Amino acid sequence: MVERHKWRVAFASFEQIPQRDHKRWLRTWYTGRFVAEQSPEELSLADHWIEQNFLFVVPGEDDDVTLEWLVERLSSAVVRHGVKLLIIDPWNEIEHDRPPHLTSTEYTGLALRALKRFARKHQIHLIVVAHPKMLRRDQRGEYPFPSLYDIADSAHWYNRPEVGIVVWRGKDERTIVRIAKARYHDEIGVPGEVVVRYVREQSTFEAA
């Protein structure tokens, strides 16, 4: 989106150190070479490109990463920095302060509805990365291909989003990207899937 549409992107990542890990992968994507192989000039150009196009939402040592905290930080990224694409990764690392009178399903539905309102209000694209619950192996000892209904806590992961995408990597190098749901077929396409292969030295995917 940065390359094709000049969008600014914000990562809200809580499993990794985004300034280090995402920056390393973005450097590789930009130059097409591993960071260890890049010259000082290449690193400088890549870092300038990252600084101009990407923001990283990082909690402080005393911050509780609640949904309210996150929305406040994302609002600042949109209003102050013109971000058009927000990525929350992953959902389960947020401290969900669920009221006792709500079930997990009810809370998840309300939370996703609030995020949709936020995205529509600011006219931005919002991606939420969510992991599936524990999958059971089949008779051959293999895991089944997960669906949006396999995400922990709620069927709302299928019901609420406009687009639902499942990324699944098997035992080999192939990765299947399945568009499991697309609400507006005439505008954003129809469900389907593509098989790709991760090219580590370029930090990108190509058709398998």
Secondary structure, 3 states (H helix, E strand, C coil): CHHHHCCEEEEEECCCCHHHHHHHHHHHHHHCCCHHHCCHHHHHHHHHHHHHHEEECCCCCCCCCCHHHHHHHHHHHHHHHCEEEEEEECHHHCCCCCCCCCCHHHHHHHHHHHHHHHHHHHCCEEEECCCECCCCCCCCCCCCCCCHHHECCCCHHHHCCCEEEEEEECCCCEEEEEEEEECCHHHHCCCEEEEEEEECCCCEEEEC
